Amino acid sequence: MQHYEIRVLKDNGSLSLKMANDYINANAAIAAGRRISRGSPFEVWRGDTCVYANDRAGSPYQTPPPGARLRIEPQPVS
């Protein structure tokens, strides 16, 4: 089991609901996000990595292509 965070967003991209839970894999977490969001935009995160962001989310994050390896770049602190 891996720890995931599901973020349900309003249409303007602001946060509506955030919940965390353990799922067997990213697909299970995404399926849970679809159920929880009830058609609203949502993102699924594992740690600092966005593993799913639907197109309506207004999020700067994009869903990576299947099988892609994700690399987190350090962001400067301002």
VODO-305238 format. One record per residue: residue in three letters; x, y, z of N, C-alpha, C, O, CB in turn. Coordinates in steps of 0.05 Angstrom, whole numbers, plus 5000, padded with zeros to 4 digits. Glycine has a CB too. Layout:
N
<lodo resn="ALA" n_X="X" n_Y="Y" n_Z="Z" ca_X="X" ca_Y="Y" ca_Z="Z" c_X="X" c_Y="Y" c_Z="Z" o_X="X" o_Y="Y" o_Z="Z" cb_X="X" cb_Y="Y" cb_Z="Z"/>
...
//
This chain:
78
<lodo resn="MET" n_X="5017" n_Y="4976" n_Z="5000" ca_X="5000" ca_Y="5000" ca_Z="5000" c_X="5018" c_Y="5025" c_Z="5000" o_X="5039" o_Y="5026" o_Z="5013" cb_X="4981" cb_Y="5000" cb_Z="5024"/>
<lodo resn="GLN" n_X="5009" n_Y="5044" n_Z="4985" ca_X="5023" ca_Y="5070" ca_Z="4983" c_X="5004" c_Y="5092" c_Z="4992" o_X="4980" o_Y="5090" o_Z="4989" cb_X="5034" cb_Y="5075" cb_Z="4955"/>
<lodo resn="HIS" n_X="5016" n_Y="5113" n_Z="5003" ca_X="5000" ca_Y="5136" ca_Z="5013" c_X="4995" c_Y="5156" c_Z="4991" o_X="5014" o_Y="5165" o_Z="4978" cb_X="5015" cb_Y="5149" cb_Z="5037"/>
<lodo resn="TYR" n_X="4970" n_Y="5163" n_Z="4986" ca_X="4962" ca_Y="5182" ca_Z="4966" c_X="4945" c_Y="5204" c_Z="4978" o_X="4932" o_Y="5200" o_Z="4999" cb_X="4947" cb_Y="5169" cb_Z="4943"/>
<lodo resn="GLU" n_X="4945" n_Y="5227" n_Z="4965" ca_X="4928" ca_Y="5249" ca_Z="4973" c_X="4910" c_Y="5256" c_Z="4949" o_X="4920" o_Y="5260" o_Z="4927" cb_X="4945" cb_Y="5274" cb_Z="4983"/>
<lodo resn="ILE" n_X="4884" n_Y="5259" n_Z="4954" ca_X="4866" ca_Y="5267" ca_Z="4933" c_X="4857" c_Y="5295" c_Z="4939" o_X="4848" o_Y="5301" o_Z="4961" cb_X="4841" cb_Y="5247" cb_Z="4932"/>
<lodo resn="ARG" n_X="4860" n_Y="5313" n_Z="4920" ca_X="4852" ca_Y="5341" ca_Z="4923" c_X="4829" c_Y="5347" c_Z="4903" o_X="4833" o_Y="5347" o_Z="4879" cb_X="4876" cb_Y="5360" cb_Z="4918"/>
<lodo resn="VAL" n_X="4805" n_Y="5352" n_Z="4914" ca_X="4783" ca_Y="5359" ca_Z="4897" c_X="4783" c_Y="5390" c_Z="4895" o_X="4786" o_Y="5404" o_Z="4914" cb_X="4755" cb_Y="5349" cb_Z="4909"/>
<lodo resn="LEU" n_X="4780" n_Y="5399" n_Z="4870" ca_X="4783" ca_Y="5428" ca_Z="4865" c_X="4756" c_Y="5440" c_Z="4855" o_X="4739" o_Y="5426" o_Z="4845" cb_X="4804" cb_Y="5433" cb_Z="4844"/>
<lodo resn="LYS" n_X="4754" n_Y="5466" n_Z="4860" ca_X="4732" ca_Y="5481" ca_Z="4849" c_X="4738" c_Y="5486" c_Z="4820" o_X="4761" o_Y="5483" o_Z="4812" cb_X="4726" cb_Y="5507" cb_Z="4865"/>
<lodo resn="ASP" n_X="4719" n_Y="5495" n_Z="4804" ca_X="4724" ca_Y="5500" ca_Z="4776" c_X="4745" c_Y="5522" c_Z="4771" o_X="4758" o_Y="5523" o_Z="4750" cb_X="4698" cb_Y="5508" cb_Z="4762"/>
<lodo resn="ASN" n_X="4749" n_Y="5540" n_Z="4791" ca_X="4769" ca_Y="5560" ca_Z="4788" c_X="4797" c_Y="5550" c_Z="4796" o_X="4816" o_Y="5566" o_Z="4796" cb_X="4762" cb_Y="5585" cb_Z="4804"/>
<lodo resn="GLY" n_X="4799" n_Y="5525" n_Z="4805" ca_X="4825" ca_Y="5513" ca_Z="4812" c_X="4832" c_Y="5515" c_Z="4841" o_X="4852" o_Y="5503" o_Z="4850" cb_X="4847" cb_Y="5527" cb_Z="4797"/>
<lodo resn="SER" n_X="4815" n_Y="5528" n_Z="4857" ca_X="4821" ca_Y="5530" ca_Z="4886" c_X="4812" c_Y="5503" c_Z="4900" o_X="4795" o_Y="5489" o_Z="4889" cb_X="4806" cb_Y="5554" cb_Z="4899"/>
<lodo resn="LEU" n_X="4824" n_Y="5498" n_Z="4922" ca_X="4819" ca_Y="5473" ca_Z="4937" c_X="4791" c_Y="5472" c_Z="4950" o_X="4783" o_Y="5491" o_Z="4963" cb_X="4841" cb_Y="5469" cb_Z="4958"/>
<lodo resn="SER" n_X="4777" n_Y="5450" n_Z="4945" ca_X="4751" ca_Y="5446" ca_Z="4957" c_X="4752" c_Y="5425" c_Z="4979" o_X="4740" o_Y="5429" o_Z="5000" cb_X="4731" cb_Y="5438" cb_Z="4936"/>
<lodo resn="LEU" n_X="4768" n_Y="5404" n_Z="4974" ca_X="4770" ca_Y="5382" ca_Z="4994" c_X="4797" c_Y="5368" c_Z="4990" o_X="4806" o_Y="5365" o_Z="4967" cb_X="4747" cb_Y="5362" cb_Z="4990"/>
<lodo resn="LYS" n_X="4809" n_Y="5361" n_Z="5012" ca_X="4835" ca_Y="5346" ca_Z="5011" c_X="4832" c_Y="5322" c_Z="5030" o_X="4825" o_Y="5326" o_Z="5053" cb_X="4859" cb_Y="5364" cb_Z="5018"/>
<lodo resn="MET" n_X="4838" n_Y="5298" n_Z="5020" ca_X="4838" ca_Y="5275" ca_Z="5037" c_X="4861" c_Y="5257" c_Z="5030" o_X="4871" o_Y="5257" o_Z="5008" cb_X="4811" cb_Y="5259" cb_Z="5034"/>
<lodo resn="ALA" n_X="4870" n_Y="5242" n_Z="5050" ca_X="4893" ca_Y="5224" ca_Z="5046" c_X="4885" c_Y="5196" c_Z="5055" o_X="4869" o_Y="5192" o_Z="5074" cb_X="4918" cb_Y="5234" cb_Z="5063"/>
<lodo resn="ASN" n_X="4896" n_Y="5176" n_Z="5041" ca_X="4890" ca_Y="5148" ca_Z="5047" c_X="4911" c_Y="5131" c_Z="5034" o_X="4927" o_Y="5140" o_Z="5017" cb_X="4861" cb_Y="5141" cb_Z="5037"/>
<lodo resn="ASP" n_X="4912" n_Y="5106" n_Z="5042" ca_X="4930" ca_Y="5087" ca_Z="5029" c_X="4915" c_Y="5071" c_Z="5008" o_X="4893" o_Y="5061" o_Z="5013" cb_X="4943" cb_Y="5068" cb_Z="5050"/>
<lodo resn="TYR" n_X="4928" n_Y="5067" n_Z="4984" ca_X="4916" ca_Y="5052" ca_Z="4962" c_X="4937" c_Y="5033" c_Z="4952" o_X="4961" o_Y="5037" o_Z="4956" cb_X="4906" cb_Y="5071" cb_Z="4940"/>
<lodo resn="ILE" n_X="4928" n_Y="5012" n_Z="4938" ca_X="4946" ca_Y="4991" ca_Z="4928" c_X="4964" c_Y="5003" c_Z="4906" o_X="4987" o_Y="4995" o_Z="4904" cb_X="4930" cb_Y="4968" cb_Z="4917"/>
<lodo resn="ASN" n_X="4954" n_Y="5022" n_Z="4890" ca_X="4970" ca_Y="5034" ca_Z="4869" c_X="4956" c_Y="5060" c_Z="4860" o_X="4935" o_Y="5068" o_Z="4871" cb_X="4974" cb_Y="5015" cb_Z="4844"/>
<lodo resn="ALA" n_X="4969" n_Y="5074" n_Z="4841" ca_X="4958" ca_Y="5100" ca_Z="4832" c_X="4931" c_Y="5097" c_Z="4819" o_X="4914" o_Y="5114" o_Z="4822" cb_X="4978" cb_Y="5113" cb_Z="4812"/>
<lodo resn="ASN" n_X="4927" n_Y="5075" n_Z="4804" ca_X="4901" ca_Y="5071" ca_Z="4791" c_X="4878" c_Y="5069" c_Z="4811" o_X="4856" o_Y="5080" o_Z="4806" cb_X="4901" cb_Y="5045" cb_Z="4774"/>
<lodo resn="ALA" n_X="4883" n_Y="5056" n_Z="4833" ca_X="4862" ca_Y="5054" ca_Z="4854" c_X="4857" c_Y="5081" c_Z="4867" o_X="4834" o_Y="5088" o_Z="4873" cb_X="4871" cb_Y="5034" cb_Z="4876"/>
<lodo resn="ALA" n_X="4878" n_Y="5097" n_Z="4870" ca_X="4875" ca_Y="5124" ca_Z="4882" c_X="4860" c_Y="5142" c_Z="4862" o_X="4843" o_Y="5158" o_Z="4871" cb_X="4902" cb_Y="5136" cb_Z="4888"/>
<lodo resn="ILE" n_X="4865" n_Y="5139" n_Z="4836" ca_X="4851" ca_Y="5155" ca_Z="4816" c_X="4822" c_Y="5148" c_Z="4815" o_X="4804" o_Y="5165" o_Z="4813" cb_X="4864" cb_Y="5152" cb_Z="4788"/>
<lodo resn="ALA" n_X="4816" n_Y="5122" n_Z="4816" ca_X="4788" ca_Y="5112" ca_Z="4817" c_X="4773" c_Y="5124" c_Z="4841" o_X="4750" o_Y="5132" o_Z="4839" cb_X="4787" cb_Y="5081" cb_Z="4817"/>
<lodo resn="ALA" n_X="4786" n_Y="5124" n_Z="4864" ca_X="4774" ca_Y="5135" ca_Z="4888" c_X="4770" c_Y="5165" c_Z="4884" o_X="4749" o_Y="5176" o_Z="4892" cb_X="4792" cb_Y="5131" cb_Z="4913"/>
<lodo resn="GLY" n_X="4789" n_Y="5179" n_Z="4872" ca_X="4786" ca_Y="5207" ca_Z="4866" c_X="4761" c_Y="5213" c_Z="4848" o_X="4747" o_Y="5232" o_Z="4853" cb_X="4810" cb_Y="5218" cb_Z="4853"/>
<lodo resn="ARG" n_X="4757" n_Y="5196" n_Z="4828" ca_X="4734" ca_Y="5199" ca_Z="4811" c_X="4708" c_Y="5197" c_Z="4827" o_X="4689" o_Y="5212" o_Z="4823" cb_X="4734" cb_Y="5179" cb_Z="4788"/>
<lodo resn="ARG" n_X="4707" n_Y="5177" n_Z="4845" ca_X="4683" ca_Y="5173" ca_Z="4861" c_X="4679" c_Y="5197" c_Z="4880" o_X="4656" o_Y="5207" o_Z="4883" cb_X="4685" cb_Y="5147" cb_Z="4877"/>
<lodo resn="ILE" n_X="4700" n_Y="5205" n_Z="4894" ca_X="4698" ca_Y="5226" ca_Z="4914" c_X="4691" c_Y="5253" c_Z="4901" o_X="4676" o_Y="5269" o_Z="4912" cb_X="4725" cb_Y="5228" cb_Z="4929"/>
<lodo resn="SER" n_X="4703" n_Y="5259" n_Z="4878" ca_X="4699" ca_Y="5285" ca_Z="4865" c_X="4672" c_Y="5289" c_Z="4853" o_X="4663" o_Y="5312" o_Z="4849" cb_X="4721" cb_Y="5289" cb_Z="4845"/>
<lodo resn="ARG" n_X="4658" n_Y="5267" n_Z="4846" ca_X="4631" ca_Y="5269" ca_Z="4834" c_X="4630" c_Y="5288" c_Z="4811" o_X="4612" o_Y="5304" o_Z="4808" cb_X="4611" cb_Y="5278" cb_Z="4855"/>
<lodo resn="GLY" n_X="4650" n_Y="5286" n_Z="4793" ca_X="4651" ca_Y="5302" ca_Z="4769" c_X="4666" c_Y="5328" c_Z="4771" o_X="4671" o_Y="5341" o_Z="4751" cb_X="4623" cb_Y="5308" cb_Z="4761"/>
<lodo resn="SER" n_X="4674" n_Y="5336" n_Z="4795" ca_X="4690" ca_Y="5360" ca_Z="4799" c_X="4719" c_Y="5354" c_Z="4791" o_X="4728" o_Y="5331" o_Z="4791" cb_X="4689" cb_Y="5371" cb_Z="4828"/>
<lodo resn="PRO" n_X="4734" n_Y="5375" n_Z="4784" ca_X="4762" ca_Y="5371" ca_Z="4778" c_X="4777" c_Y="5361" c_Z="4802" o_X="4771" o_Y="5369" o_Z="4825" cb_X="4775" cb_Y="5396" cb_Z="4767"/>
<lodo resn="PHE" n_X="4797" n_Y="5344" n_Z="4798" ca_X="4813" ca_Y="5334" ca_Z="4821" c_X="4841" c_Y="5326" c_Z="4813" o_X="4847" o_Y="5323" o_Z="4789" cb_X="4799" cb_Y="5309" cb_Z="4834"/>
<lodo resn="GLU" n_X="4858" n_Y="5324" n_Z="4833" ca_X="4886" ca_Y="5315" ca_Z="4829" c_X="4891" c_Y="5293" c_Z="4848" o_X="4879" o_Y="5291" o_Z="4870" cb_X="4906" cb_Y="5339" cb_Z="4833"/>
<lodo resn="VAL" n_X="4910" n_Y="5275" n_Z="4841" ca_X="4919" ca_Y="5254" ca_Z="4859" c_X="4949" c_Y="5257" c_Z="4862" o_X="4964" o_Y="5259" o_Z="4842" cb_X="4912" cb_Y="5225" cb_Z="4848"/>
<lodo resn="TRP" n_X="4959" n_Y="5258" n_Z="4887" ca_X="4987" ca_Y="5262" ca_Z="4893" c_X="4997" c_Y="5239" c_Z="4909" o_X="4983" o_Y="5227" o_Z="4925" cb_X="4991" cb_Y="5288" cb_Z="4909"/>
<lodo resn="ARG" n_X="5023" n_Y="5232" n_Z="4904" ca_X="5038" ca_Y="5213" ca_Z="4920" c_X="5062" c_Y="5228" c_Z="4929" o_X="5081" o_Y="5232" o_Z="4913" cb_X="5045" cb_Y="5186" cb_Z="4905"/>
<lodo resn="GLY" n_X="5063" n_Y="5236" n_Z="4954" ca_X="5084" ca_Y="5253" ca_Z="4963" c_X="5084" c_Y="5280" c_Z="4949" o_X="5063" o_Y="5293" o_Z="4948" cb_X="5112" cb_Y="5239" cb_Z="4959"/>
<lodo resn="ASP" n_X="5107" n_Y="5288" n_Z="4938" ca_X="5109" ca_Y="5313" ca_Z="4923" c_X="5104" c_Y="5310" c_Z="4894" o_X="5109" o_Y="5329" o_Z="4878" cb_X="5136" cb_Y="5325" cb_Z="4928"/>
<lodo resn="THR" n_X="5094" n_Y="5287" n_Z="4885" ca_X="5090" ca_Y="5281" ca_Z="4857" c_X="5060" c_Y="5280" c_Z="4850" o_X="5045" o_Y="5265" o_Z="4862" cb_X="5104" cb_Y="5255" cb_Z="4849"/>
<lodo resn="CYS" n_X="5052" n_Y="5296" n_Z="4831" ca_X="5024" ca_Y="5295" ca_Z="4821" c_X="5023" c_Y="5272" c_Z="4801" o_X="5036" o_Y="5273" o_Z="4780" cb_X="5016" cb_Y="5322" cb_Z="4807"/>
<lodo resn="VAL" n_X="5007" n_Y="5251" n_Z="4808" ca_X="5005" ca_Y="5228" ca_Z="4790" c_X="4980" c_Y="5229" c_Z="4772" o_X="4978" o_Y="5214" o_Z="4753" cb_X="5004" cb_Y="5203" cb_Z="4806"/>
<lodo resn="TYR" n_X="4962" n_Y="5248" n_Z="4778" ca_X="4938" ca_Y="5252" ca_Z="4761" c_X="4927" c_Y="5279" c_Z="4765" o_X="4923" o_Y="5288" o_Z="4788" cb_X="4917" cb_Y="5230" cb_Z="4767"/>
<lodo resn="ALA" n_X="4921" n_Y="5293" n_Z="4743" ca_X="4906" ca_Y="5318" ca_Z="4744" c_X="4888" c_Y="5319" c_Z="4720" o_X="4898" o_Y="5319" o_Z="4697" cb_X="4926" cb_Y="5343" cb_Z="4744"/>
<lodo resn="ASN" n_X="4862" n_Y="5318" n_Z="4724" ca_X="4844" ca_Y="5318" ca_Z="4701" c_X="4845" c_Y="5345" c_Z="4687" o_X="4853" o_Y="5365" o_Z="4699" cb_X="4815" cb_Y="5311" cb_Z="4709"/>
<lodo resn="ASP" n_X="4837" n_Y="5345" n_Z="4662" ca_X="4841" ca_Y="5369" ca_Z="4645" c_X="4826" c_Y="5394" c_Z="4654" o_X="4834" o_Y="5416" o_Z="4648" cb_X="4833" cb_Y="5362" cb_Z="4617"/>
<lodo resn="ARG" n_X="4804" n_Y="5390" n_Z="4669" ca_X="4788" ca_Y="5413" ca_Z="4678" c_X="4799" c_Y="5425" c_Z="4704" o_X="4788" o_Y="5444" o_Z="4714" cb_X="4760" cb_Y="5404" cb_Z="4682"/>
<lodo resn="ALA" n_X="4820" n_Y="5414" n_Z="4715" ca_X="4829" ca_Y="5422" ca_Z="4741" c_X="4840" c_Y="5450" c_Z="4743" o_X="4842" o_Y="5461" o_Z="4765" cb_X="4849" cb_Y="5403" cb_Z="4751"/>
<lodo resn="GLY" n_X="4847" n_Y="5463" n_Z="4721" ca_X="4859" ca_Y="5489" ca_Z="4722" c_X="4885" c_Y="5489" c_Z="4737" o_X="4894" o_Y="5509" o_Z="4748" cb_X="4840" cb_Y="5509" cb_Z="4735"/>
<lodo resn="SER" n_X="4898" n_Y="5465" n_Z="4738" ca_X="4922" ca_Y="5461" ca_Z="4753" c_X="4946" c_Y="5464" c_Z="4736" o_X="4945" o_Y="5457" o_Z="4712" cb_X="4921" cb_Y="5433" cb_Z="4766"/>
<lodo resn="PRO" n_X="4968" n_Y="5474" n_Z="4746" ca_X="4993" ca_Y="5475" ca_Z="4730" c_X="5005" c_Y="5447" c_Z="4726" o_X="5024" o_Y="5444" o_Z="4710" cb_X="5013" cb_Y="5493" cb_Z="4743"/>
<lodo resn="TYR" n_X="4994" n_Y="5427" n_Z="4739" ca_X="5005" ca_Y="5400" ca_Z="4737" c_X="4990" c_Y="5384" c_Z="4715" o_X="4966" o_Y="5388" o_Z="4712" cb_X="5002" cb_Y="5385" cb_Z="4764"/>
<lodo resn="GLN" n_X="5004" n_Y="5368" n_Z="4701" ca_X="4992" ca_Y="5352" ca_Z="4680" c_X="4996" c_Y="5323" c_Z="4687" o_X="5016" o_Y="5316" o_Z="4699" cb_X="5004" cb_Y="5359" cb_Z="4652"/>
<lodo resn="THR" n_X="4977" n_Y="5306" n_Z="4679" ca_X="4980" ca_Y="5278" ca_Z="4683" c_X="5003" c_Y="5267" c_Z="4667" o_X="5004" o_Y="5272" o_Z="4642" cb_X="4954" cb_Y="5263" cb_Z="4677"/>
<lodo resn="PRO" n_X="5022" n_Y="5253" n_Z="4679" ca_X="5045" ca_Y="5243" ca_Z="4663" c_X="5035" c_Y="5220" c_Z="4645" o_X="5016" o_Y="5206" o_Z="4651" cb_X="5067" cb_Y="5233" cb_Z="4681"/>
<lodo resn="PRO" n_X="5048" n_Y="5216" n_Z="4622" ca_X="5041" ca_Y="5193" ca_Z="4605" c_X="5045" c_Y="5167" c_Z="4619" o_X="5062" o_Y="5165" o_Z="4637" cb_X="5057" cb_Y="5194" cb_Z="4578"/>
<lodo resn="PRO" n_X="5030" n_Y="5146" n_Z="4612" ca_X="5033" ca_Y="5120" ca_Z="4625" c_X="5062" c_Y="5110" c_Z="4623" o_X="5075" o_Y="5111" o_Z="4602" cb_X="5015" cb_Y="5099" cb_Z="4613"/>
<lodo resn="GLY" n_X="5073" n_Y="5101" n_Z="4646" ca_X="5100" ca_Y="5090" ca_Z="4647" c_X="5122" c_Y="5111" c_Z="4649" o_X="5145" o_Y="5104" o_Z="4650" cb_X="5104" cb_Y="5074" cb_Z="4622"/>
<lodo resn="ALA" n_X="5114" n_Y="5136" n_Z="4650" ca_X="5135" ca_Y="5157" ca_Z="4652" c_X="5147" c_Y="5157" c_Z="4679" o_X="5134" o_Y="5152" o_Z="4700" cb_X="5122" cb_Y="5185" cb_Z="4646"/>
<lodo resn="ARG" n_X="5173" n_Y="5162" n_Z="4680" ca_X="5187" ca_Y="5165" ca_Z="4705" c_X="5186" c_Y="5195" c_Z="4713" o_X="5193" o_Y="5212" o_Z="4696" cb_X="5216" cb_Y="5155" cb_Z="4704"/>
<lodo resn="LEU" n_X="5178" n_Y="5200" n_Z="4737" ca_X="5175" ca_Y="5228" ca_Z="4746" c_X="5200" c_Y="5236" c_Z="4761" o_X="5211" o_Y="5221" o_Z="4777" cb_X="5150" cb_Y="5231" cb_Z="4763"/>
<lodo resn="ARG" n_X="5208" n_Y="5261" n_Z="4756" ca_X="5231" ca_Y="5272" ca_Z="4770" c_X="5223" c_Y="5299" c_Z="4782" o_X="5212" o_Y="5316" o_Z="4768" cb_X="5256" cb_Y="5275" cb_Z="4752"/>
<lodo resn="ILE" n_X="5227" n_Y="5302" n_Z="4808" ca_X="5219" ca_Y="5327" ca_Z="4821" c_X="5243" c_Y="5345" c_Z="4821" o_X="5265" o_Y="5339" o_Z="4831" cb_X="5210" cb_Y="5321" cb_Z="4850"/>
<lodo resn="GLU" n_X="5239" n_Y="5369" n_Z="4810" ca_X="5260" ca_Y="5389" ca_Z="4809" c_X="5257" c_Y="5407" c_Z="4834" o_X="5235" o_Y="5415" o_Z="4841" cb_X="5258" cb_Y="5407" cb_Z="4783"/>
<lodo resn="PRO" n_X="5279" n_Y="5412" n_Z="4848" ca_X="5276" ca_Y="5430" ca_Z="4871" c_X="5268" c_Y="5458" c_Z="4861" o_X="5277" o_Y="5468" o_Z="4841" cb_X="5303" cb_Y="5432" cb_Z="4886"/>
<lodo resn="GLN" n_X="5249" n_Y="5470" n_Z="4876" ca_X="5239" ca_Y="5497" ca_Z="4870" c_X="5253" c_Y="5517" c_Z="4888" o_X="5255" o_Y="5513" o_Z="4912" cb_X="5208" cb_Y="5498" cb_Z="4872"/>
<lodo resn="PRO" n_X="5261" n_Y="5540" n_Z="4877" ca_X="5273" ca_Y="5560" ca_Z="4894" c_X="5253" c_Y="5572" c_Z="4914" o_X="5229" o_Y="5575" o_Z="4907" cb_X="5285" cb_Y="5583" cb_Z="4876"/>
<lodo resn="VAL" n_X="5262" n_Y="5578" n_Z="4937" ca_X="5244" ca_Y="5589" ca_Z="4957" c_X="5247" c_Y="5620" c_Z="4955" o_X="5269" o_Y="5630" o_Z="4956" cb_X="5252" cb_Y="5579" cb_Z="4985"/>
<lodo resn="SER" n_X="5224" n_Y="5633" n_Z="4953" ca_X="5226" ca_Y="5662" ca_Z="4951" c_X="5218" c_Y="5676" c_Z="4976" o_X="5218" o_Y="5701" o_Z="4978" cb_X="5208" cb_Y="5672" cb_Z="4928"/>
//
